Amino acid sequence: QVQLVESGGGLVQAGGSLRLSCAASGSIFSINTMGWYRQAPGKQRELVAGITSGGRTNYADSVKGRVTISRDNGKNRVSLQMNDLKPEDTGEYYCTVQILSRNYWGQGTQVTVSS
């Protein structure tokens, strides 16, 4: 079993910053891709950012230049630094990791950006 615990969500004003963190624990041999998705009310879950085991990153166009994903392989942790937040960034943010071709998901952490 693999457990993911997210932290760092909250309420912030537009233009502010938040840092989300996710720690993986349990039966972990090797984590491939780590990433963050978000889901706004009434919308589908979408990729925010991902990072491979080799450190290659990809970002949604809507967050490029404002968001940075990073990982600590020794601690099985992935973080998401979000700056210049906009109301449209509001949503539930989910951490995900891929281990041996299987995807695991966290419970989510709420991010609310007020205008």
MOPAC internal coordinates of N, CA, C and O (Angstrom, degrees):
PM7 1SCF
backbone

  N    0.0000 0     0.00 0     0.00 0    0    0    0
  C    1.4507 1     0.00 0     0.00 0    1    0    0
  C    1.5174 1   110.33 1     0.00 0    2    1    0
  O    1.2310 1   121.29 1   -34.99 1    3    2    1
  N    1.3213 1   115.14 1   145.01 1    3    2    1
  C    1.4561 1   121.69 1   178.01 1    5    3    2
  C    1.5189 1   108.19 1  -123.03 1    6    5    3
  O    1.2310 1   120.69 1   -47.85 1    7    6    5
  N    1.3016 1   116.28 1   132.15 1    7    6    5
  C    1.4545 1   121.33 1   177.68 1    9    7    6
  C    1.5259 1   109.58 1  -115.71 1   10    9    7
  O    1.2310 1   121.51 1   -40.97 1   11   10    9
  N    1.3195 1   114.72 1   139.03 1   11   10    9
  C    1.4586 1   121.47 1   176.80 1   13   11   10
  C    1.5175 1   108.29 1  -121.49 1   14   13   11
  O    1.2310 1   120.58 1   -50.51 1   15   14   13
  N    1.3035 1   116.49 1   129.49 1   15   14   13
  C    1.4557 1   121.28 1   179.32 1   17   15   14
  C    1.5211 1   108.58 1  -123.18 1   18   17   15
  O    1.2310 1   121.54 1   -61.21 1   19   18   17
  N    1.3336 1   114.65 1   118.79 1   19   18   17
  C    1.4641 1   120.83 1  -179.88 1   21   19   18
  C    1.5264 1   110.16 1   -96.73 1   22   21   19
  O    1.2310 1   121.04 1   -25.66 1   23   22   21
  N    1.3137 1   115.61 1   154.34 1   23   22   21
  C    1.4570 1   121.38 1   175.08 1   25   23   22
  C    1.5208 1   108.90 1  -152.68 1   26   25   23
  O    1.2310 1   121.25 1   -17.57 1   27   26   25
  N    1.3303 1   115.21 1   162.43 1   27   26   25
  C    1.4565 1   119.47 1   172.92 1   29   27   26
  C    1.5071 1   115.98 1   107.48 1   30   29   27
  O    1.2310 1   119.29 1   174.47 1   31   30   29
  N    1.3103 1   118.96 1    -5.53 1   31   30   29
  C    1.4560 1   119.70 1   178.75 1   33   31   30
  C    1.5131 1   111.10 1   -71.54 1   34   33   31
  O    1.2310 1   121.24 1    -6.49 1   35   34   33
  N    1.3247 1   115.23 1   173.51 1   35   34   33
  C    1.4583 1   119.07 1   178.33 1   37   35   34
  C    1.5062 1   111.90 1   161.08 1   38   37   35
  O    1.2310 1   121.79 1    12.11 1   39   38   37
  N    1.3221 1   114.17 1  -167.89 1   39   38   37
  C    1.4615 1   122.23 1  -179.82 1   41   39   38
  C    1.5210 1   108.74 1  -104.25 1   42   41   39
  O    1.2310 1   121.29 1   -49.25 1   43   42   41
  N    1.3143 1   115.13 1   130.75 1   43   42   41
  C    1.4613 1   119.78 1  -179.05 1   45   43   42
  C    1.5225 1   108.62 1  -143.81 1   46   45   43
  O    1.2310 1   120.78 1   -28.07 1   47   46   45
  N    1.3073 1   116.11 1   151.93 1   47   46   45
  C    1.4627 1   120.18 1   176.96 1   49   47   46
  C    1.5179 1   110.43 1   -80.14 1   50   49   47
  O    1.2310 1   121.01 1   -24.79 1   51   50   49
  N    1.3068 1   115.66 1   155.21 1   51   50   49
  C    1.4604 1   120.59 1   176.71 1   53   51   50
  C    1.5247 1   109.78 1   -54.11 1   54   53   51
  O    1.2310 1   121.47 1   -43.16 1   55   54   53
  N    1.3317 1   114.79 1   136.84 1   55   54   53
  C    1.4521 1   120.42 1  -176.97 1   57   55   54
  C    1.5150 1   113.87 1    92.74 1   58   57   55
  O    1.2310 1   120.66 1   169.44 1   59   58   57
  N    1.3197 1   116.34 1   -10.56 1   59   58   57
  C    1.4538 1   121.06 1  -179.44 1   61   59   58
  C    1.5192 1   112.61 1   -83.31 1   62   61   59
  O    1.2310 1   121.68 1     4.66 1   63   62   61
  N    1.3228 1   114.40 1  -175.34 1   63   62   61
  C    1.4591 1   121.04 1  -176.78 1   65   63   62
  C    1.5245 1   110.79 1  -131.04 1   66   65   63
  O    1.2310 1   121.50 1   -26.58 1   67   66   65
  N    1.3120 1   114.74 1   153.42 1   67   66   65
  C    1.4579 1   122.67 1   172.53 1   69   67   66
  C    1.5202 1   108.24 1  -144.38 1   70   69   67
  O    1.2310 1   121.62 1   -28.27 1   71   70   69
  N    1.3107 1   114.50 1   151.73 1   71   70   69
  C    1.4574 1   120.11 1   175.11 1   73   71   70
  C    1.5262 1   108.25 1  -124.54 1   74   73   71
  O    1.2310 1   120.93 1   -60.58 1   75   74   73
  N    1.3129 1   115.83 1   119.42 1   75   74   73
  C    1.4575 1   121.40 1   177.58 1   77   75   74
  C    1.5273 1   109.05 1   -98.49 1   78   77   75
  O    1.2310 1   121.44 1   -36.83 1   79   78   77
  N    1.3113 1   114.85 1   143.17 1   79   78   77
  C    1.4595 1   120.09 1   176.90 1   81   79   78
  C    1.5116 1   109.86 1  -130.83 1   82   81   79
  O    1.2310 1   121.03 1   -28.00 1   83   82   81
  N    1.3124 1   115.64 1   152.00 1   83   82   81
  C    1.4597 1   121.44 1   179.41 1   85   83   82
  C    1.5204 1   108.38 1  -142.97 1   86   85   83
  O    1.2310 1   121.17 1   -52.92 1   87   86   85
  N    1.3219 1   115.37 1   127.08 1   87   86   85
  C    1.4554 1   120.84 1   179.24 1   89   87   86
  C    1.5151 1   109.57 1  -113.98 1   90   89   87
  O    1.2310 1   121.00 1   -49.72 1   91   90   89
  N    1.3137 1   115.69 1   130.28 1   91   90   89
  C    1.4569 1   121.31 1   178.01 1   93   91   90
  C    1.5195 1   109.81 1  -101.10 1   94   93   91
  O    1.2310 1   121.07 1   -39.72 1   95   94   93
  N    1.3257 1   115.55 1   140.28 1   95   94   93
  C    1.4648 1   120.29 1   178.19 1   97   95   94
  C    1.5213 1   109.20 1  -145.13 1   98   97   95
  O    1.2310 1   121.25 1   -14.11 1   99   98   97
  N    1.3296 1   115.22 1   165.89 1   99   98   97
  C    1.4572 1   119.36 1   178.57 1  101   99   98
  C    1.5239 1   111.58 1   112.23 1  102  101   99
  O    1.2310 1   121.12 1    35.19 1  103  102  101
  N    1.3097 1   115.46 1  -144.81 1  103  102  101
  C    1.4695 1   121.48 1  -176.35 1  105  103  102
  C    1.5253 1   110.15 1   -82.84 1  106  105  103
  O    1.2310 1   121.77 1  -100.41 1  107  106  105
  N    1.3197 1   114.22 1    79.59 1  107  106  105
  C    1.4667 1   119.81 1  -176.36 1  109  107  106
  C    1.5102 1   108.98 1  -111.54 1  110  109  107
  O    1.2310 1   121.09 1   -59.37 1  111  110  109
  N    1.3276 1   115.51 1   120.63 1  111  110  109
  C    1.4553 1   119.99 1   174.58 1  113  111  110
  C    1.5097 1   109.86 1   -96.61 1  114  113  111
  O    1.2310 1   121.23 1   125.99 1  115  114  113
  N    1.3118 1   115.26 1   -54.01 1  115  114  113
  C    1.4539 1   120.27 1   179.26 1  117  115  114
  C    1.5241 1   108.55 1  -158.18 1  118  117  115
  O    1.2310 1   120.93 1   -51.26 1  119  118  117
  N    1.3064 1   115.83 1   128.74 1  119  118  117
  C    1.4555 1   120.11 1  -179.77 1  121  119  118
  C    1.5190 1   109.81 1   -94.81 1  122  121  119
  O    1.2310 1   120.96 1   -52.57 1  123  122  121
  N    1.2934 1   115.77 1   127.43 1  123  122  121
  C    1.4716 1   119.98 1   176.10 1  125  123  122
  C    1.5262 1   108.50 1   -82.63 1  126  125  123
  O    1.2310 1   120.52 1    75.01 1  127  126  125
  N    1.2925 1   116.62 1  -104.99 1  127  126  125
  C    1.4622 1   120.99 1  -177.83 1  129  127  126
  C    1.5213 1   110.94 1   -82.26 1  130  129  127
  O    1.2310 1   120.95 1   -38.16 1  131  130  129
  N    1.3135 1   115.78 1   141.84 1  131  130  129
  C    1.4581 1   122.81 1   171.92 1  133  131  130
  C    1.5204 1   107.07 1  -122.01 1  134  133  131
  O    1.2310 1   120.61 1   -30.04 1  135  134  133
  N    1.3176 1   116.44 1   149.96 1  135  134  133
  C    1.4547 1   116.71 1  -178.41 1  137  135  134
  C    1.5009 1   113.53 1  -166.06 1  138  137  135
  O    1.2310 1   122.20 1    -3.17 1  139  138  137
  N    1.3221 1   113.38 1   176.83 1  139  138  137
  C    1.4572 1   122.08 1   177.65 1  141  139  138
  C    1.5299 1   108.93 1  -129.45 1  142  141  139
  O    1.2310 1   121.53 1   -45.35 1  143  142  141
  N    1.3138 1   114.68 1   134.65 1  143  142  141
  C    1.4593 1   122.59 1   172.59 1  145  143  142
  C    1.5215 1   107.34 1  -119.01 1  146  145  143
  O    1.2310 1   121.20 1   -16.43 1  147  146  145
  N    1.3140 1   115.30 1   163.57 1  147  146  145
  C    1.4546 1   119.02 1   174.03 1  149  147  146
  C    1.5245 1   108.87 1  -140.69 1  150  149  147
  O    1.2310 1   122.31 1   -23.58 1  151  150  149
  N    1.3162 1   113.18 1   156.42 1  151  150  149
  C    1.4547 1   119.72 1   178.31 1  153  151  150
  C    1.5183 1   109.20 1  -138.83 1  154  153  151
  O    1.2310 1   121.12 1   -62.09 1  155  154  153
  N    1.3140 1   115.47 1   117.91 1  155  154  153
  C    1.4571 1   121.12 1   175.99 1  157  155  154
  C    1.5241 1   108.87 1   -89.13 1  158  157  155
  O    1.2310 1   119.86 1   -23.77 1  159  158  157
  N    1.3202 1   117.88 1   156.23 1  159  158  157
  C    1.4665 1   120.37 1   179.76 1  161  159  158
  C    1.5280 1   111.29 1   -55.63 1  162  161  159
  O    1.2310 1   120.98 1   -51.47 1  163  162  161
  N    1.3149 1   115.73 1   128.53 1  163  162  161
  C    1.4459 1   120.71 1   177.76 1  165  163  162
  C    1.5064 1   115.25 1    78.74 1  166  165  163
  O    1.2310 1   120.47 1  -174.88 1  167  166  165
  N    1.3223 1   116.71 1     5.12 1  167  166  165
  C    1.4626 1   120.16 1  -178.39 1  169  167  166
  C    1.5214 1   110.60 1  -122.55 1  170  169  167
  O    1.2310 1   121.56 1   -16.23 1  171  170  169
  N    1.3198 1   114.63 1   163.77 1  171  170  169
  C    1.4514 1   119.41 1   178.15 1  173  171  170
  C    1.5279 1   111.06 1   -77.70 1  174  173  171
  O    1.2310 1   121.39 1   -24.85 1  175  174  173
  N    1.3153 1   114.94 1   155.15 1  175  174  173
  C    1.4491 1   120.04 1   175.91 1  177  175  174
  C    1.5326 1   108.24 1   -66.91 1  178  177  175
  O    1.2310 1   120.56 1   -43.24 1  179  178  177
  N    1.3208 1   116.53 1   136.76 1  179  178  177
  C    1.4590 1   120.85 1  -177.79 1  181  179  178
  C    1.5188 1   111.29 1  -132.81 1  182  181  179
  O    1.2310 1   121.09 1   -28.75 1  183  182  181
  N    1.3164 1   115.52 1   151.25 1  183  182  181
  C    1.4535 1   120.60 1   177.76 1  185  183  182
  C    1.5195 1   110.24 1   -70.91 1  186  185  183
  O    1.2310 1   120.87 1   -46.64 1  187  186  185
  N    1.3169 1   115.95 1   133.36 1  187  186  185
  C    1.4596 1   121.49 1   173.22 1  189  187  186
  C    1.5310 1   109.40 1   -97.72 1  190  189  187
  O    1.2310 1   121.37 1   128.02 1  191  190  189
  N    1.3393 1   114.97 1   -51.98 1  191  190  189
  C    1.4654 1   119.69 1  -178.92 1  193  191  190
  C    1.5135 1   109.76 1  -160.83 1  194  193  191
  O    1.2310 1   120.90 1   -28.38 1  195  194  193
  N    1.3230 1   115.89 1   151.62 1  195  194  193
  C    1.4483 1   121.22 1   176.94 1  197  195  194
  C    1.5177 1   110.37 1  -139.42 1  198  197  195
  O    1.2310 1   121.28 1   -22.51 1  199  198  197
  N    1.3323 1   115.15 1   157.49 1  199  198  197
  C    1.4628 1   119.85 1   179.21 1  201  199  198
  C    1.5214 1   108.45 1  -145.14 1  202  201  199
  O    1.2310 1   120.86 1   -48.01 1  203  202  201
  N    1.3205 1   115.96 1   131.99 1  203  202  201
  C    1.4608 1   120.42 1  -179.18 1  205  203  202
  C    1.5277 1   110.30 1   -83.90 1  206  205  203
  O    1.2310 1   121.08 1    -7.88 1  207  206  205
  N    1.3032 1   115.55 1   172.12 1  207  206  205
  C    1.4622 1   120.25 1   178.42 1  209  207  206
  C    1.5277 1   111.11 1   -62.79 1  210  209  207
  O    1.2310 1   120.68 1   155.12 1  211  210  209
  N    1.3192 1   116.30 1   -24.88 1  211  210  209
  C    1.4601 1   120.70 1   178.52 1  213  211  210
  C    1.5139 1   113.92 1   -88.51 1  214  213  211
  O    1.2310 1   120.58 1   178.69 1  215  214  213
  N    1.3205 1   116.49 1    -1.31 1  215  214  213
  C    1.4594 1   120.62 1   176.59 1  217  215  214
  C    1.5125 1   115.48 1    94.81 1  218  217  215
  O    1.2310 1   120.14 1  -174.97 1  219  218  217
  N    1.3308 1   117.34 1     5.03 1  219  218  217
  C    1.4705 1   119.37 1   177.56 1  221  219  218
  C    1.5139 1   108.26 1   -74.26 1  222  221  219
  O    1.2310 1   120.90 1   -45.53 1  223  222  221
  N    1.3351 1   115.89 1   134.47 1  223  222  221
  C    1.4572 1   120.57 1  -176.71 1  225  223  222
  C    1.5265 1   111.26 1  -116.72 1  226  225  223
  O    1.2310 1   121.39 1   -23.86 1  227  226  225
  N    1.3235 1   114.95 1   156.14 1  227  226  225
  C    1.4558 1   121.23 1   170.61 1  229  227  226
  C    1.5191 1   108.11 1  -144.50 1  230  229  227
  O    1.2310 1   121.46 1   -32.21 1  231  230  229
  N    1.3148 1   114.82 1   147.79 1  231  230  229
  C    1.4556 1   121.21 1  -174.83 1  233  231  230
  C    1.5212 1   110.89 1  -133.36 1  234  233  231
  O    1.2310 1   121.11 1   -30.05 1  235  234  233
  N    1.3126 1   115.47 1   149.95 1  235  234  233
  C    1.4584 1   120.11 1   169.79 1  237  235  234
  C    1.5269 1   108.15 1   -65.03 1  238  237  235
  O    1.2310 1   120.75 1   -34.76 1  239  238  237
  N    1.3106 1   116.17 1   145.24 1  239  238  237
  C    1.4622 1   119.72 1  -179.18 1  241  239  238
  C    1.5239 1   111.72 1   -57.47 1  242  241  239
  O    1.2310 1   120.72 1   146.70 1  243  242  241
  N    1.3192 1   116.22 1   -33.30 1  243  242  241
  C    1.4639 1   120.52 1  -175.29 1  245  243  242
  C    1.5264 1   113.32 1   -69.26 1  246  245  243
  O    1.2310 1   120.15 1   163.77 1  247  246  245
  N    1.3302 1   117.31 1   -16.23 1  247  246  245
  C    1.4729 1   119.17 1  -177.11 1  249  247  246
  C    1.5218 1   113.17 1  -117.10 1  250  249  247
  O    1.2310 1   120.45 1   175.91 1  251  250  249
  N    1.3229 1   116.74 1    -4.09 1  251  250  249
  C    1.4676 1   119.50 1  -178.57 1  253  251  250
  C    1.5195 1   110.83 1   -56.55 1  254  253  251
  O    1.2310 1   121.20 1   -45.87 1  255  254  253
  N    1.3208 1   115.32 1   134.13 1  255  254  253
  C    1.4494 1   121.19 1  -179.89 1  257  255  254
  C    1.5126 1   113.70 1    87.70 1  258  257  255
  O    1.2310 1   120.14 1   168.20 1  259  258  257
  N    1.3291 1   117.34 1   -11.80 1  259  258  257
  C    1.4611 1   121.03 1  -179.65 1  261  259  258
  C    1.5217 1   112.78 1  -116.91 1  262  261  259
  O    1.2310 1   120.78 1   162.74 1  263  262  261
  N    1.3099 1   116.11 1   -17.26 1  263  262  261
  C    1.4593 1   121.57 1  -172.71 1  265  263  262
  C    1.5291 1   110.07 1  -126.51 1  266  265  263
  O    1.2310 1   121.05 1   -39.57 1  267  266  265
  N    1.3271 1   115.61 1   140.43 1  267  266  265
  C    1.4581 1   121.26 1   176.92 1  269  267  266
  C    1.5203 1   109.36 1  -131.64 1  270  269  267
  O    1.2310 1   121.26 1   -53.08 1  271  270  269
  N    1.3219 1   115.20 1   126.92 1  271  270  269
  C    1.4694 1   120.23 1   176.50 1  273  271  270
  C    1.5161 1   108.67 1  -102.79 1  274  273  271
  O    1.2310 1   121.13 1   -36.92 1  275  274  273
  N    1.3224 1   115.45 1   143.08 1  275  274  273
  C    1.4599 1   120.49 1   178.50 1  277  275  274
  C    1.5218 1   108.63 1  -146.39 1  278  277  275
  O    1.2310 1   120.83 1   -19.05 1  279  278  277
  N    1.3272 1   116.02 1   160.95 1  279  278  277
  C    1.4609 1   119.59 1   179.41 1  281  279  278
  C    1.5159 1   110.65 1  -140.80 1  282  281  279
  O    1.2310 1   121.79 1   -28.27 1  283  282  281
  N    1.3115 1   114.17 1   151.73 1  283  282  281
  C    1.4576 1   122.14 1   175.04 1  285  283  282
  C    1.5154 1   106.05 1  -119.01 1  286  285  283
  O    1.2310 1   120.60 1   -79.19 1  287  286  285
  N    1.3081 1   116.45 1   100.81 1  287  286  285
  C    1.4576 1   120.16 1  -175.00 1  289  287  286
  C    1.5270 1   112.25 1   -65.49 1  290  289  287
  O    1.2310 1   120.22 1   147.17 1  291  290  289
  N    1.2992 1   117.18 1   -32.83 1  291  290  289
  C    1.4628 1   120.19 1   179.83 1  293  291  290
  C    1.5100 1   112.78 1   -66.08 1  294  293  291
  O    1.2310 1   120.75 1   151.13 1  295  294  293
  N    1.3368 1   116.17 1   -28.87 1  295  294  293
  C    1.4613 1   120.92 1  -177.83 1  297  295  294
  C    1.5277 1   111.77 1  -108.25 1  298  297  295
  O    1.2310 1   120.28 1  -175.67 1  299  298  297
  N    1.3444 1   117.06 1     4.33 1  299  298  297
  C    1.4767 1   120.70 1  -178.70 1  301  299  298
  C    1.5232 1   111.02 1    51.27 1  302  301  299
  O    1.2310 1   121.47 1  -130.85 1  303  302  301
  N    1.3090 1   114.78 1    49.15 1  303  302  301
  C    1.4630 1   120.82 1  -175.52 1  305  303  302
  C    1.5211 1   110.03 1  -127.62 1  306  305  303
  O    1.2310 1   121.37 1   -37.58 1  307  306  305
  N    1.3164 1   114.99 1   142.42 1  307  306  305
  C    1.4561 1   121.35 1   174.80 1  309  307  306
  C    1.5186 1   108.32 1  -128.42 1  310  309  307
  O    1.2310 1   120.77 1   -39.66 1  311  310  309
  N    1.3256 1   116.13 1   140.34 1  311  310  309
  C    1.4574 1   121.33 1  -178.09 1  313  311  310
  C    1.5163 1   110.58 1  -127.19 1  314  313  311
  O    1.2310 1   121.85 1   -23.34 1  315  314  313
  N    1.3294 1   114.07 1   156.66 1  315  314  313
  C    1.4618 1   120.43 1   179.26 1  317  315  314
  C    1.5179 1   107.71 1  -134.73 1  318  317  315
  O    1.2310 1   120.71 1   -70.24 1  319  318  317
  N    1.3077 1   116.24 1   109.76 1  319  318  317
  C    1.4575 1   121.21 1   176.63 1  321  319  318
  C    1.5226 1   108.10 1   -92.74 1  322  321  319
  O    1.2310 1   121.18 1   -59.15 1  323  322  321
  N    1.3225 1   115.35 1   120.85 1  323  322  321
  C    1.4576 1   120.57 1  -177.36 1  325  323  322
  C    1.5198 1   109.62 1  -118.38 1  326  325  323
  O    1.2310 1   120.70 1   -57.77 1  327  326  325
  N    1.3074 1   116.26 1   122.23 1  327  326  325
  C    1.4580 1   122.67 1   179.95 1  329  327  326
  C    1.5260 1   110.35 1  -118.56 1  330  329  327
  O    1.2310 1   121.37 1   -16.92 1  331  330  329
  N    1.3220 1   114.98 1   163.08 1  331  330  329
  C    1.4654 1   120.81 1   178.77 1  333  331  330
  C    1.5310 1   110.48 1    48.72 1  334  333  331
  O    1.2310 1   121.09 1  -129.39 1  335  334  333
  N    1.3015 1   115.52 1    50.61 1  335  334  333
  C    1.4566 1   120.45 1  -176.54 1  337  335  334
  C    1.5237 1   111.61 1   -65.26 1  338  337  335
  O    1.2310 1   121.48 1   -33.69 1  339  338  337
  N    1.3216 1   114.77 1   146.31 1  339  338  337
  C    1.4562 1   122.53 1  -178.75 1  341  339  338
  C    1.5258 1   109.01 1  -120.74 1  342  341  339
  O    1.2310 1   120.07 1   -23.50 1  343  342  341
  N    1.3231 1   117.47 1   156.50 1  343  342  341
  C    1.4727 1   119.44 1   178.42 1  345  343  342
  C    1.5315 1   112.28 1   -54.85 1  346  345  343
  O    1.2310 1   120.04 1   147.93 1  347  346  345
  N    1.3032 1   117.53 1   -32.07 1  347  346  345
  C    1.4677 1   120.06 1   179.93 1  349  347  346
  C    1.5266 1   113.05 1   -72.80 1  350  349  347
  O    1.2310 1   120.13 1   174.71 1  351  350  349
  N    1.3105 1   117.35 1    -5.29 1  351  350  349
  C    1.4672 1   120.83 1   173.55 1  353  351  350
  C    1.5320 1   111.66 1   -83.44 1  354  353  351
  O    1.2310 1   120.49 1   174.20 1  355  354  353
  N    1.3009 1   116.67 1    -5.80 1  355  354  353
  C    1.4602 1   121.33 1  -179.95 1  357  355  354
  C    1.5180 1   111.07 1   -61.79 1  358  357  355
  O    1.2310 1   121.04 1   -43.92 1  359  358  357
  N    1.3288 1   115.62 1   136.08 1  359  358  357
  C    1.4481 1   120.29 1   177.82 1  361  359  358
  C    1.5121 1   111.77 1   163.19 1  362  361  359
  O    1.2310 1   121.61 1    -1.18 1  363  362  361
  N    1.3098 1   114.52 1   178.82 1  363  362  361
  C    1.4654 1   120.80 1   174.66 1  365  363  362
  C    1.5150 1   106.74 1   -90.11 1  366  365  363
  O    1.2310 1   120.72 1   -52.27 1  367  366  365
  N    1.3138 1   116.23 1   127.73 1  367  366  365
  C    1.4540 1   122.02 1  -177.46 1  369  367  366
  C    1.5275 1   109.64 1  -105.05 1  370  369  367
  O    1.2310 1   121.38 1   -50.29 1  371  370  369
  N    1.3140 1   114.96 1   129.71 1  371  370  369
  C    1.4590 1   121.50 1  -176.62 1  373  371  370
  C    1.5200 1   110.72 1  -118.65 1  374  373  371
  O    1.2310 1   121.59 1   -46.29 1  375  374  373
  N    1.3039 1   114.56 1   133.71 1  375  374  373
  C    1.4507 1   121.49 1   173.25 1  377  375  374
  C    1.5296 1   108.63 1   -87.41 1  378  377  375
  O    1.2310 1   120.30 1   -35.81 1  379  378  377
  N    1.2995 1   117.03 1   144.19 1  379  378  377
  C    1.4577 1   120.78 1   176.40 1  381  379  378
  C    1.5225 1   109.78 1  -141.75 1  382  381  379
  O    1.2310 1   121.24 1   -35.50 1  383  382  381
  N    1.3246 1   115.22 1   144.50 1  383  382  381
  C    1.4605 1   120.62 1   175.61 1  385  383  382
  C    1.5230 1   108.00 1  -133.81 1  386  385  383
  O    1.2310 1   121.64 1   -29.08 1  387  386  385
  N    1.3131 1   114.46 1   150.92 1  387  386  385
  C    1.4576 1   120.46 1   177.54 1  389  387  386
  C    1.5202 1   108.72 1  -112.76 1  390  389  387
  O    1.2310 1   121.01 1   -56.67 1  391  390  389
  N    1.3232 1   115.67 1   123.33 1  391  390  389
  C    1.4607 1   121.67 1   178.59 1  393  391  390
  C    1.5175 1   107.72 1  -129.45 1  394  393  391
  O    1.2310 1   120.79 1   -60.81 1  395  394  393
  N    1.3300 1   116.10 1   119.19 1  395  394  393
  C    1.4680 1   121.33 1   179.54 1  397  395  394
  C    1.5324 1   110.77 1    51.09 1  398  397  395
  O    1.2310 1   120.98 1  -131.12 1  399  398  397
  N    1.3045 1   115.73 1    48.88 1  399  398  397
  C    1.4648 1   123.91 1   175.50 1  401  399  398
  C    1.5273 1   114.11 1    69.12 1  402  401  399
  O    1.2310 1   120.00 1  -170.86 1  403  402  401
  N    1.3138 1   117.61 1     9.14 1  403  402  401
  C    1.4614 1   120.82 1   177.06 1  405  403  402
  C    1.5190 1   108.35 1  -112.37 1  406  405  403
  O    1.2310 1   121.34 1   -42.14 1  407  406  405
  N    1.3319 1   115.03 1   137.86 1  407  406  405
  C    1.4602 1   121.10 1   179.77 1  409  407  406
  C    1.5205 1   111.11 1   -98.64 1  410  409  407
  O    1.2310 1   121.31 1   -45.34 1  411  410  409
  N    1.2996 1   115.10 1   134.66 1  411  410  409
  C    1.4635 1   121.88 1   176.89 1  413  411  410
  C    1.5306 1   108.12 1  -117.94 1  414  413  411
  O    1.2310 1   121.50 1   -32.13 1  415  414  413
  N    1.3417 1   114.73 1   147.87 1  415  414  413
  C    1.4575 1   120.63 1  -175.41 1  417  415  414
  C    1.5194 1   111.19 1  -127.04 1  418  417  415
  O    1.2310 1   121.51 1   -34.83 1  419  418  417
  N    1.3274 1   114.72 1   145.17 1  419  418  417
  C    1.4477 1   119.55 1   172.14 1  421  419  418
  C    1.5159 1   110.55 1   -83.17 1  422  421  419
  O    1.2310 1   120.91 1    -0.81 1  423  422  421
  N    1.3298 1   115.86 1   179.19 1  423  422  421
  C    1.4593 1   121.45 1  -177.24 1  425  423  422
  C    1.5239 1   111.87 1   -81.84 1  426  425  423
  O    1.2310 1   120.37 1   162.68 1  427  426  425
  N    1.3173 1   116.90 1   -17.32 1  427  426  425
  C    1.4510 1   120.24 1   178.34 1  429  427  426
  C    1.5185 1   112.40 1   101.73 1  430  429  427
  O    1.2310 1   121.47 1   -28.78 1  431  430  429
  N    1.3095 1   114.80 1   151.22 1  431  430  429
  C    1.4569 1   121.53 1   174.82 1  433  431  430
  C    1.5290 1   107.75 1  -136.68 1  434  433  431
  O    1.2310 1   120.83 1   -45.18 1  435  434  433
  N    1.3121 1   116.02 1   134.82 1  435  434  433
  C    1.4661 1   121.29 1  -173.50 1  437  435  434
  C    1.5216 1   110.85 1   -82.66 1  438  437  435
  O    1.2310 1   121.63 1   -46.67 1  439  438  437
  N    1.3235 1   114.49 1   133.33 1  439  438  437
  C    1.4622 1   121.78 1   172.72 1  441  439  438
  C    1.5230 1   107.33 1  -120.46 1  442  441  439
  O    1.2310 1   120.95 1   -55.83 1  443  442  441
  N    1.3170 1   115.79 1   124.17 1  443  442  441
  C    1.4594 1   121.02 1   179.23 1  445  443  442
  C    1.5220 1   108.50 1  -125.20 1  446  445  443
  O    1.2310 1   121.00 1   -56.01 1  447  446  445
  N    1.3246 1   115.69 1   123.99 1  447  446  445
  C    1.4608 1   121.26 1  -179.75 1  449  447  446
  C    1.5167 1   108.05 1  -114.01 1  450  449  447
  O    1.2310 1   120.87 1   -62.43 1  451  450  449
  N    1.2993 1   115.94 1   117.57 1  451  450  449
  C    1.4616 1   120.44 1  -179.58 1  453  451  450
  C    1.5252 1   110.80 1   -92.11 1  454  453  451
  O    1.2310 1   121.47 1   -32.38 1  455  454  453
  N    1.3122 1   114.79 1   147.62 1  455  454  453
  C    1.4830 1   119.44 1  -178.52 1  457  455  454
  C    1.5134 1   111.65 1   -88.71 1  458  457  455
  O    1.2310 1   120.10 1   180.00 1  459  458  457

